[in-house]
Amino acid sequence: MSSSVKALRPPKPKPRVCYLVPIDNASNSTHQVQPVSLTMKLPHSMAAPRPTALWVGDALTAHRLPGNHPNSIDRQTAFLDEAQRAGLLDQVRLGTPRLATREELRRFHDAAHVSWVELCSRKGSGHVDDEDTPAYPGVFEAAATRVGTALDALEHLMGGQASRSFQPVGGMHHGRRHRGAGFCPFNDIGVVIETLRTRHQLRRVAYIDIDAHQGDGVYDSYARDPDLIIADIHQDGRTLYPGTGHADETGIGAAAGTKLNLPLAPGATDHDFFSAWARAQVHLERFQPEFFIFQCGADSLAGDPLADLRLSSASHAHATRGLLALAERYAKGRLMVFGGGGYHAANVASAWTAVLRELTSNAPHLGLPGPIKYATNDS
């Protein structure tokens, strides 16, 4: 394991889960992504009461880390193959990726940082930050494409072409305004939040994160902002990067109480997640957000090589269903979903397909979920 990977994991006791070896990243797949414009007219059989836009395409994966780095796996292909087998790809509208402009990146990031990532990309070696985020040829284009795609997804949500969007390759929640971190050169979520405020005059935004790693780049950037509501369920920071996200981190000053960090112990199962989710849901309802952003990292599933939780895709489905209900109630149905992390291809495919299945469900999401009926890992 490279030094950059080790930097993501502080010393901790022997984990309670048995790690699986990541499977081949679907190199033999014949699935081809052919994104089309969201403005195309769909056959009636494909139309859903509340359309879901899926943002995928070769441009999102054209530049990836070389070698056996954990972040080099082809998450998009693994997910699309599974979603295709599940019959979900004919139930979505496909959006085309695009590169963000420098002006768009500067809505959240310092100009100096944007220039630094460009320089690292041209150099093609070294690190974007202090050795967690390797530089490689095209790292600027890779990260800026995630941001630009997210901004197009946002405009389609705000314009009414869709009420739900899913961008599997996105959710760079560790990036700071002035530097990269944790495999995240930029922070697409931060750019979206700033765009909601400057272009659409929406202040009260909810950010929900169930990646195994706390979304510290989002939390730290908005710790004093009372209008950014956060609910973050993740592995205890005392055992995992970034080492933060403790229960007493609830916001600073006027924002105290607007952030909810719910750390889970290593080995936590769906049962533990459901309990945490009930608290997150109450927290979100309290503030009645006007827009929902959801980062659904798959590294919280059992067997991920960089984390120690033991969730199944049932947790991802449960969270998605709950957010659909909340978005219908408070945000005109507007729910923006990012895939986030995940370093075991089969887990990524399972978790994200569970999310997409909920997003494309034709069942009305008019009420909050009833009693939990999922089987848990320890049942």
PAVO-270116 format. One record per residue (C-alpha): chain; residue number from 0; y, x, z. Coordinates in nm, 3 decimals, decimal comma. Last residue first. Layout:
BEGIN
+------+-----+---------+---------+---------+
| unit | pos |      yy |      xx |      zz |
+------+-----+---------+---------+---------+
|    A | NUM |       Y |       X |       Z |
...
+------+-----+---------+---------+---------+
//
This chain:
BEGIN
+------+-----+---------+---------+---------+
| unit | pos |      yy |      xx |      zz |
+------+-----+---------+---------+---------+
|    A | 378 |  -1,106 |  -2,992 |   1,181 |
|    A | 377 |  -0,947 |  -2,650 |   1,230 |
|    A | 376 |  -0,789 |  -2,623 |   0,888 |
|    A | 375 |  -0,648 |  -2,973 |   0,907 |
|    A | 374 |  -0,759 |  -3,281 |   0,719 |
|    A | 373 |  -0,460 |  -3,488 |   0,615 |
|    A | 372 |  -0,406 |  -3,837 |   0,756 |
|    A | 371 |  -0,069 |  -3,792 |   0,925 |
|    A | 370 |   0,075 |  -4,121 |   1,042 |
|    A | 369 |   0,347 |  -4,264 |   0,817 |
|    A | 368 |   0,577 |  -4,068 |   0,592 |
|    A | 367 |   0,942 |  -4,176 |   0,578 |
|    A | 366 |   1,032 |  -4,475 |   0,367 |
|    A | 365 |   1,149 |  -4,547 |   0,015 |
|    A | 364 |   0,950 |  -4,281 |  -0,167 |
|    A | 363 |   0,826 |  -4,510 |  -0,443 |
|    A | 362 |   0,486 |  -4,410 |  -0,587 |
|    A | 361 |   0,532 |  -4,264 |  -0,933 |
|    A | 360 |   0,424 |  -3,921 |  -0,808 |
|    A | 359 |   0,580 |  -3,639 |  -1,006 |
|    A | 358 |   0,736 |  -3,461 |  -0,708 |
|    A | 357 |   0,425 |  -3,512 |  -0,496 |
|    A | 356 |   0,196 |  -3,358 |  -0,759 |
|    A | 355 |   0,450 |  -3,080 |  -0,812 |
|    A | 354 |   0,427 |  -2,978 |  -0,446 |
|    A | 353 |   0,046 |  -2,982 |  -0,446 |
|    A | 352 |   0,053 |  -2,776 |  -0,766 |
|    A | 351 |   0,282 |  -2,530 |  -0,591 |
|    A | 350 |   0,046 |  -2,485 |  -0,299 |
|    A | 349 |  -0,276 |  -2,451 |  -0,500 |
|    A | 348 |  -0,144 |  -2,218 |  -0,771 |
|    A | 347 |   0,029 |  -1,996 |  -0,517 |
|    A | 346 |  -0,286 |  -1,982 |  -0,306 |
|    A | 345 |  -0,495 |  -1,879 |  -0,607 |
|    A | 344 |  -0,245 |  -1,606 |  -0,696 |
|    A | 343 |  -0,231 |  -1,446 |  -0,351 |
|    A | 342 |   0,110 |  -1,288 |  -0,290 |
|    A | 341 |   0,329 |  -1,591 |  -0,223 |
|    A | 340 |   0,705 |  -1,610 |  -0,213 |
|    A | 339 |   0,965 |  -1,866 |  -0,318 |
|    A | 338 |   0,877 |  -2,166 |  -0,536 |
|    A | 337 |   1,220 |  -2,331 |  -0,543 |
|    A | 336 |   1,278 |  -2,706 |  -0,511 |
|    A | 335 |   1,597 |  -2,907 |  -0,567 |
|    A | 334 |   1,596 |  -3,262 |  -0,431 |
|    A | 333 |   1,852 |  -3,525 |  -0,530 |
|    A | 332 |   1,717 |  -3,873 |  -0,453 |
|    A | 331 |   2,063 |  -4,024 |  -0,415 |
|    A | 330 |   2,116 |  -3,786 |  -0,121 |
|    A | 329 |   2,072 |  -3,985 |   0,201 |
|    A | 328 |   1,774 |  -4,220 |   0,183 |
|    A | 327 |   1,614 |  -4,104 |  -0,136 |
|    A | 326 |   1,655 |  -3,742 |  -0,032 |
|    A | 325 |   1,496 |  -3,816 |   0,305 |
|    A | 324 |   1,194 |  -3,979 |   0,145 |
|    A | 323 |   1,151 |  -3,700 |  -0,107 |
|    A | 322 |   1,186 |  -3,452 |   0,177 |
|    A | 321 |   0,897 |  -3,607 |   0,369 |
|    A | 320 |   0,672 |  -3,605 |   0,066 |
|    A | 319 |   0,754 |  -3,243 |  -0,004 |
|    A | 318 |   0,680 |  -3,144 |   0,356 |
|    A | 317 |   0,343 |  -3,320 |   0,351 |
|    A | 316 |   0,242 |  -3,171 |   0,017 |
|    A | 315 |   0,328 |  -2,821 |   0,135 |
|    A | 314 |   0,133 |  -2,871 |   0,457 |
|    A | 313 |  -0,166 |  -3,008 |   0,265 |
|    A | 312 |  -0,159 |  -2,688 |   0,056 |
|    A | 311 |  -0,336 |  -2,516 |   0,344 |
|    A | 310 |  -0,190 |  -2,328 |   0,638 |
|    A | 309 |  -0,350 |  -2,028 |   0,802 |
|    A | 308 |  -0,055 |  -1,802 |   0,886 |
|    A | 307 |  -0,089 |  -1,424 |   0,895 |
|    A | 306 |   0,143 |  -1,286 |   0,628 |
|    A | 305 |   0,155 |  -1,014 |   0,361 |
|    A | 304 |  -0,200 |  -1,035 |   0,220 |
|    A | 303 |  -0,202 |  -1,416 |   0,192 |
|    A | 302 |  -0,543 |  -1,536 |   0,306 |
|    A | 301 |  -0,449 |  -1,865 |   0,469 |
|    A | 300 |  -0,140 |  -2,024 |   0,318 |
|    A | 299 |   0,207 |  -1,930 |   0,449 |
|    A | 298 |   0,261 |  -1,700 |   0,150 |
|    A | 297 |   0,306 |  -2,008 |  -0,069 |
|    A | 296 |   0,685 |  -2,024 |  -0,042 |
|    A | 295 |   0,825 |  -2,377 |  -0,058 |
|    A | 294 |   1,203 |  -2,327 |  -0,065 |
|    A | 293 |   1,365 |  -2,673 |  -0,055 |
|    A | 292 |   1,729 |  -2,760 |  -0,131 |
|    A | 291 |   1,847 |  -3,111 |  -0,038 |
|    A | 290 |   2,182 |  -3,273 |  -0,121 |
|    A | 289 |   2,414 |  -3,517 |   0,058 |
|    A | 288 |   2,274 |  -3,436 |   0,401 |
|    A | 287 |   2,229 |  -3,707 |   0,668 |
|    A | 286 |   2,298 |  -3,483 |   0,972 |
|    A | 285 |   2,057 |  -3,637 |   1,224 |
|    A | 284 |   1,800 |  -3,704 |   0,956 |
|    A | 283 |   1,759 |  -3,331 |   0,900 |
|    A | 282 |   1,688 |  -3,258 |   1,266 |
|    A | 281 |   1,441 |  -3,546 |   1,296 |
|    A | 280 |   1,256 |  -3,413 |   0,991 |
|    A | 279 |   1,246 |  -3,060 |   1,127 |
|    A | 278 |   1,097 |  -3,180 |   1,455 |
|    A | 277 |   0,819 |  -3,369 |   1,276 |
|    A | 276 |   0,767 |  -3,065 |   1,057 |
|    A | 275 |   0,689 |  -2,846 |   1,357 |
|    A | 274 |   0,407 |  -3,076 |   1,464 |
|    A | 273 |   0,276 |  -3,095 |   1,108 |
|    A | 272 |   0,287 |  -2,715 |   1,085 |
|    A | 271 |   0,079 |  -2,670 |   1,398 |
|    A | 270 |  -0,189 |  -2,906 |   1,267 |
|    A | 269 |  -0,176 |  -2,735 |   0,929 |
|    A | 268 |  -0,282 |  -2,410 |   1,097 |
|    A | 267 |  -0,114 |  -2,129 |   1,293 |
|    A | 266 |  -0,304 |  -1,798 |   1,286 |
|    A | 265 |   0,002 |  -1,589 |   1,363 |
|    A | 264 |   0,236 |  -1,795 |   1,583 |
|    A | 263 |   0,479 |  -2,034 |   1,417 |
|    A | 262 |   0,858 |  -1,996 |   1,434 |
|    A | 261 |   1,070 |  -2,313 |   1,407 |
|    A | 260 |   1,431 |  -2,222 |   1,332 |
|    A | 259 |   1,671 |  -2,516 |   1,333 |
|    A | 258 |   2,031 |  -2,465 |   1,220 |
|    A | 257 |   2,308 |  -2,721 |   1,275 |
|    A | 256 |   2,300 |  -2,685 |   1,653 |
|    A | 255 |   2,581 |  -2,432 |   1,675 |
|    A | 254 |   2,784 |  -2,448 |   1,353 |
|    A | 253 |   3,122 |  -2,467 |   1,529 |
|    A | 252 |   3,045 |  -2,135 |   1,695 |
|    A | 251 |   2,723 |  -1,978 |   1,570 |
|    A | 250 |   2,404 |  -2,138 |   1,439 |
|    A | 249 |   2,072 |  -2,233 |   1,598 |
|    A | 248 |   1,906 |  -1,894 |   1,647 |
|    A | 247 |   1,739 |  -1,969 |   1,982 |
|    A | 246 |   1,408 |  -2,054 |   1,813 |
|    A | 245 |   1,380 |  -1,709 |   1,657 |
|    A | 244 |   1,436 |  -1,662 |   1,285 |
|    A | 243 |   1,442 |  -1,282 |   1,288 |
|    A | 242 |   1,203 |  -0,991 |   1,235 |
|    A | 241 |   1,245 |  -0,994 |   0,857 |
|    A | 240 |   0,952 |  -0,938 |   0,830 |
|    A | 239 |   0,656 |  -1,036 |   1,047 |
|    A | 238 |   0,514 |  -1,028 |   1,399 |
|    A | 237 |   0,820 |  -1,071 |   1,622 |
|    A | 236 |   0,968 |  -1,289 |   1,348 |
|    A | 235 |   0,720 |  -1,565 |   1,428 |
|    A | 234 |   0,580 |  -1,700 |   1,102 |
|    A | 233 |   0,800 |  -1,957 |   0,931 |
|    A | 232 |   0,943 |  -2,308 |   0,951 |
|    A | 231 |   1,315 |  -2,316 |   0,860 |
|    A | 230 |   1,535 |  -2,625 |   0,893 |
|    A | 229 |   1,894 |  -2,550 |   0,795 |
|    A | 228 |   2,202 |  -2,771 |   0,763 |
|    A | 227 |   2,492 |  -2,607 |   0,580 |
|    A | 226 |   2,801 |  -2,806 |   0,681 |
|    A | 225 |   2,857 |  -2,637 |   1,019 |
|    A | 224 |   2,902 |  -2,292 |   0,857 |
|    A | 223 |   2,896 |  -2,013 |   1,115 |
|    A | 222 |   2,536 |  -1,904 |   1,045 |
|    A | 221 |   2,592 |  -1,956 |   0,672 |
|    A | 220 |   2,534 |  -1,609 |   0,527 |
|    A | 219 |   2,298 |  -1,511 |   0,807 |
|    A | 218 |   2,079 |  -1,818 |   0,756 |
|    A | 217 |   2,062 |  -1,790 |   0,377 |
|    A | 216 |   1,971 |  -1,422 |   0,373 |
|    A | 215 |   1,742 |  -1,476 |   0,670 |
|    A | 214 |   1,513 |  -1,720 |   0,493 |
|    A | 213 |   1,236 |  -1,667 |   0,747 |
|    A | 212 |   0,915 |  -1,523 |   0,605 |
|    A | 211 |   0,606 |  -1,745 |   0,584 |
|    A | 210 |   0,794 |  -1,962 |   0,333 |
|    A | 209 |   0,856 |  -2,313 |   0,466 |
|    A | 208 |   1,233 |  -2,327 |   0,402 |
|    A | 207 |   1,460 |  -2,632 |   0,411 |
|    A | 206 |   1,828 |  -2,607 |   0,317 |
|    A | 205 |   2,040 |  -2,918 |   0,366 |
|    A | 204 |   2,387 |  -2,958 |   0,214 |
|    A | 203 |   2,688 |  -3,134 |   0,364 |
|    A | 202 |   2,982 |  -3,005 |   0,160 |
|    A | 201 |   2,956 |  -3,157 |  -0,187 |
|    A | 200 |   3,274 |  -3,102 |  -0,386 |
|    A | 199 |   3,085 |  -3,074 |  -0,716 |
|    A | 198 |   3,221 |  -2,755 |  -0,869 |
|    A | 197 |   3,327 |  -2,551 |  -0,565 |
|    A | 196 |   3,091 |  -2,693 |  -0,305 |
|    A | 195 |   2,774 |  -2,744 |  -0,505 |
|    A | 194 |   2,841 |  -2,412 |  -0,676 |
|    A | 193 |   2,856 |  -2,230 |  -0,342 |
|    A | 192 |   2,521 |  -2,379 |  -0,240 |
|    A | 191 |   2,365 |  -2,293 |  -0,577 |
|    A | 190 |   2,483 |  -1,931 |  -0,556 |
|    A | 189 |   2,338 |  -1,905 |  -0,205 |
|    A | 188 |   2,003 |  -2,038 |  -0,323 |
|    A | 187 |   1,992 |  -1,793 |  -0,613 |
|    A | 186 |   2,020 |  -1,499 |  -0,374 |
|    A | 185 |   2,029 |  -1,169 |  -0,563 |
|    A | 184 |   1,818 |  -0,850 |  -0,557 |
|    A | 183 |   1,542 |  -1,029 |  -0,358 |
|    A | 182 |   1,225 |  -0,821 |  -0,293 |
|    A | 181 |   1,302 |  -0,827 |   0,083 |
|    A | 180 |   1,670 |  -0,737 |   0,063 |
|    A | 179 |   1,958 |  -0,710 |  -0,184 |
|    A | 178 |   2,313 |  -0,630 |  -0,083 |
|    A | 177 |   2,668 |  -0,764 |  -0,039 |
|    A | 176 |   2,624 |  -1,141 |  -0,032 |
|    A | 175 |   2,275 |  -1,104 |   0,110 |
|    A | 174 |   1,937 |  -1,158 |  -0,059 |
|    A | 173 |   1,649 |  -1,269 |   0,164 |
|    A | 172 |   1,611 |  -1,623 |   0,024 |
|    A | 171 |   1,529 |  -1,541 |  -0,337 |
|    A | 170 |   1,403 |  -1,895 |  -0,411 |
|    A | 169 |   1,301 |  -1,863 |  -0,774 |
|    A | 168 |   1,001 |  -1,855 |  -1,006 |
|    A | 167 |   0,858 |  -2,199 |  -0,930 |
|    A | 166 |   1,174 |  -2,387 |  -1,034 |
|    A | 165 |   1,116 |  -2,751 |  -0,945 |
|    A | 164 |   1,376 |  -3,021 |  -1,000 |
|    A | 163 |   1,411 |  -3,372 |  -0,869 |
|    A | 162 |   1,667 |  -3,641 |  -0,955 |
|    A | 161 |   1,673 |  -3,572 |  -1,326 |
|    A | 160 |   1,920 |  -3,626 |  -1,611 |
|    A | 159 |   2,163 |  -3,760 |  -1,350 |
|    A | 158 |   2,446 |  -3,515 |  -1,407 |
|    A | 157 |   2,418 |  -3,367 |  -1,058 |
|    A | 156 |   2,047 |  -3,304 |  -1,105 |
|    A | 155 |   2,095 |  -3,165 |  -1,455 |
|    A | 154 |   2,376 |  -2,942 |  -1,330 |
|    A | 153 |   2,156 |  -2,809 |  -1,050 |
|    A | 152 |   1,872 |  -2,719 |  -1,285 |
|    A | 151 |   2,122 |  -2,534 |  -1,503 |
|    A | 150 |   2,239 |  -2,342 |  -1,197 |
|    A | 149 |   1,883 |  -2,260 |  -1,095 |
|    A | 148 |   1,810 |  -2,123 |  -1,441 |
|    A | 147 |   2,115 |  -1,899 |  -1,419 |
|    A | 146 |   2,009 |  -1,765 |  -1,080 |
|    A | 145 |   1,649 |  -1,693 |  -1,180 |
|    A | 144 |   1,777 |  -1,534 |  -1,498 |
|    A | 143 |   2,010 |  -1,311 |  -1,295 |
|    A | 142 |   1,714 |  -1,178 |  -1,096 |
|    A | 141 |   1,507 |  -1,082 |  -1,399 |
|    A | 140 |   1,805 |  -0,959 |  -1,600 |
|    A | 139 |   1,918 |  -0,731 |  -1,317 |
|    A | 138 |   1,565 |  -0,600 |  -1,258 |
|    A | 137 |   1,534 |  -0,520 |  -1,629 |
|    A | 136 |   1,413 |  -0,161 |  -1,594 |
|    A | 135 |   1,294 |  -0,118 |  -1,235 |
|    A | 134 |   1,455 |  -0,112 |  -0,891 |
|    A | 133 |   1,235 |  -0,159 |  -0,586 |
|    A | 132 |   1,341 |  -0,402 |  -0,313 |
|    A | 131 |   1,232 |  -0,306 |   0,040 |
|    A | 130 |   1,360 |   0,052 |   0,014 |
|    A | 129 |   1,713 |   0,031 |   0,160 |
|    A | 128 |   1,848 |  -0,191 |  -0,119 |
|    A | 127 |   1,822 |  -0,201 |  -0,499 |
|    A | 126 |   1,568 |   0,079 |  -0,487 |
|    A | 125 |   1,482 |   0,383 |  -0,696 |
|    A | 124 |   1,405 |   0,356 |  -1,065 |
|    A | 123 |   1,518 |   0,179 |  -1,382 |
|    A | 122 |   1,856 |   0,349 |  -1,418 |
|    A | 121 |   1,985 |   0,058 |  -1,625 |
|    A | 120 |   1,855 |  -0,194 |  -1,373 |
|    A | 119 |   1,992 |   0,003 |  -1,079 |
|    A | 118 |   2,336 |   0,004 |  -1,244 |
|    A | 117 |   2,324 |  -0,371 |  -1,302 |
|    A | 116 |   2,219 |  -0,422 |  -0,940 |
|    A | 115 |   2,517 |  -0,212 |  -0,829 |
|    A | 114 |   2,761 |  -0,409 |  -1,046 |
|    A | 113 |   2,653 |  -0,736 |  -0,884 |
|    A | 112 |   2,684 |  -0,571 |  -0,543 |
|    A | 111 |   3,037 |  -0,452 |  -0,611 |
|    A | 110 |   3,143 |  -0,800 |  -0,723 |
|    A | 109 |   3,034 |  -0,939 |  -0,387 |
|    A | 108 |   2,777 |  -1,215 |  -0,420 |
|    A | 107 |   2,812 |  -1,591 |  -0,375 |
|    A | 106 |   3,033 |  -1,722 |  -0,655 |
|    A | 105 |   3,012 |  -1,368 |  -0,791 |
|    A | 104 |   2,679 |  -1,443 |  -0,959 |
|    A | 103 |   2,846 |  -1,716 |  -1,163 |
|    A | 102 |   3,121 |  -1,480 |  -1,279 |
|    A | 101 |   2,859 |  -1,224 |  -1,376 |
|    A | 100 |   2,698 |  -1,483 |  -1,599 |
|    A |  99 |   2,355 |  -1,621 |  -1,516 |
|    A |  98 |   2,076 |  -1,569 |  -1,769 |
|    A |  97 |   1,892 |  -1,874 |  -1,897 |
|    A |  96 |   1,562 |  -2,053 |  -1,841 |
|    A |  95 |   1,472 |  -2,362 |  -2,050 |
|    A |  94 |   1,389 |  -2,692 |  -1,882 |
|    A |  93 |   1,070 |  -2,894 |  -1,915 |
|    A |  92 |   1,066 |  -3,263 |  -1,834 |
|    A |  91 |   0,763 |  -3,354 |  -1,628 |
|    A |  90 |   0,460 |  -3,583 |  -1,640 |
|    A |  89 |   0,277 |  -3,407 |  -1,924 |
|    A |  88 |   0,250 |  -3,095 |  -1,708 |
|    A |  87 |   0,071 |  -3,275 |  -1,426 |
|    A |  86 |  -0,281 |  -3,314 |  -1,563 |
|    A |  85 |  -0,443 |  -3,129 |  -1,273 |
|    A |  84 |  -0,584 |  -2,867 |  -1,511 |
|    A |  83 |  -0,233 |  -2,814 |  -1,645 |
|    A |  82 |  -0,095 |  -2,774 |  -1,293 |
|    A |  81 |  -0,362 |  -2,511 |  -1,224 |
|    A |  80 |  -0,282 |  -2,313 |  -1,539 |
|    A |  79 |   0,089 |  -2,351 |  -1,475 |
|    A |  78 |   0,060 |  -2,217 |  -1,119 |
|    A |  77 |  -0,136 |  -1,903 |  -1,210 |
|    A |  76 |   0,094 |  -1,843 |  -1,507 |
|    A |  75 |   0,410 |  -1,872 |  -1,296 |
|    A |  74 |   0,283 |  -1,660 |  -1,011 |
|    A |  73 |   0,222 |  -1,358 |  -1,232 |
|    A |  72 |   0,162 |  -1,098 |  -0,961 |
|    A |  71 |   0,410 |  -0,808 |  -0,946 |
|    A |  70 |   0,547 |  -0,893 |  -0,602 |
|    A |  69 |   0,247 |  -0,739 |  -0,427 |
|    A |  68 |   0,310 |  -0,403 |  -0,603 |
|    A |  67 |  -0,001 |  -0,307 |  -0,801 |
|    A |  66 |   0,168 |  -0,148 |  -1,100 |
|    A |  65 |   0,495 |  -0,252 |  -1,257 |
|    A |  64 |   0,747 |  -0,493 |  -1,106 |
|    A |  63 |   0,828 |  -0,778 |  -1,338 |
|    A |  62 |   1,070 |  -0,833 |  -1,625 |
|    A |  61 |   0,967 |  -1,101 |  -1,876 |
|    A |  60 |   0,867 |  -1,340 |  -1,598 |
|    A |  59 |   1,159 |  -1,583 |  -1,592 |
|    A |  58 |   1,228 |  -1,531 |  -1,963 |
|    A |  57 |   0,874 |  -1,648 |  -2,041 |
|    A |  56 |   0,950 |  -2,001 |  -1,931 |
|    A |  55 |   0,956 |  -2,245 |  -1,642 |
|    A |  54 |   1,199 |  -2,501 |  -1,501 |
|    A |  53 |   1,022 |  -2,829 |  -1,426 |
|    A |  52 |   1,247 |  -3,136 |  -1,425 |
|    A |  51 |   1,116 |  -3,442 |  -1,241 |
|    A |  50 |   1,226 |  -3,783 |  -1,362 |
|    A |  49 |   1,276 |  -4,066 |  -1,111 |
|    A |  48 |   1,114 |  -4,378 |  -1,251 |
|    A |  47 |   0,887 |  -4,153 |  -1,459 |
|    A |  46 |   0,884 |  -4,123 |  -1,836 |
|    A |  45 |   0,575 |  -3,973 |  -1,992 |
|    A |  44 |   0,424 |  -4,298 |  -2,120 |
|    A |  43 |   0,763 |  -4,398 |  -2,261 |
|    A |  42 |   0,761 |  -4,095 |  -2,488 |
|    A |  41 |   1,030 |  -3,846 |  -2,390 |
|    A |  40 |   1,370 |  -3,817 |  -2,553 |
|    A |  39 |   1,496 |  -3,460 |  -2,553 |
|    A |  38 |   1,795 |  -3,385 |  -2,331 |
|    A |  37 |   1,595 |  -3,166 |  -2,094 |
|    A |  36 |   1,556 |  -2,919 |  -2,378 |
|    A |  35 |   1,213 |  -2,774 |  -2,436 |
|    A |  34 |   1,009 |  -2,502 |  -2,268 |
|    A |  33 |   0,704 |  -2,367 |  -2,450 |
|    A |  32 |   0,493 |  -2,191 |  -2,188 |
|    A |  31 |   0,162 |  -2,072 |  -2,330 |
|    A |  30 |  -0,168 |  -2,111 |  -2,145 |
|    A |  29 |  -0,428 |  -1,872 |  -2,283 |
|    A |  28 |  -0,510 |  -1,721 |  -1,945 |
|    A |  27 |  -0,704 |  -1,396 |  -1,943 |
|    A |  26 |  -0,445 |  -1,214 |  -1,733 |
|    A |  25 |  -0,461 |  -1,492 |  -1,473 |
|    A |  24 |  -0,331 |  -1,270 |  -1,198 |
|    A |  23 |  -0,667 |  -1,124 |  -1,102 |
|    A |  22 |  -0,750 |  -1,248 |  -0,755 |
|    A |  21 |  -0,579 |  -1,120 |  -0,443 |
|    A |  20 |  -0,841 |  -0,980 |  -0,199 |
|    A |  19 |  -0,882 |  -1,216 |   0,094 |
|    A |  18 |  -0,751 |  -1,140 |   0,439 |
|    A |  17 |  -0,955 |  -1,263 |   0,735 |
|    A |  16 |  -0,721 |  -1,422 |   0,984 |
|    A |  15 |  -0,656 |  -1,336 |   1,346 |
|    A |  14 |  -0,428 |  -1,043 |   1,274 |
|    A |  13 |  -0,463 |  -0,717 |   1,469 |
|    A |  12 |  -0,153 |  -0,687 |   1,681 |
|    A |  11 |   0,183 |  -0,608 |   1,524 |
|    A |  10 |   0,381 |  -0,320 |   1,379 |
|    A |   9 |   0,662 |  -0,441 |   1,154 |
|    A |   8 |   0,572 |  -0,561 |   0,805 |
|    A |   7 |   0,823 |  -0,555 |   0,522 |
|    A |   6 |   0,865 |  -0,180 |   0,539 |
|    A |   5 |   0,494 |  -0,144 |   0,468 |
|    A |   4 |   0,552 |  -0,301 |   0,128 |
|    A |   3 |   0,824 |  -0,055 |   0,037 |
|    A |   2 |   0,607 |   0,233 |   0,157 |
|    A |   1 |   0,341 |   0,135 |  -0,096 |
|    A |   0 |   0,000 |   0,000 |   0,000 |
+------+-----+---------+---------+---------+
//
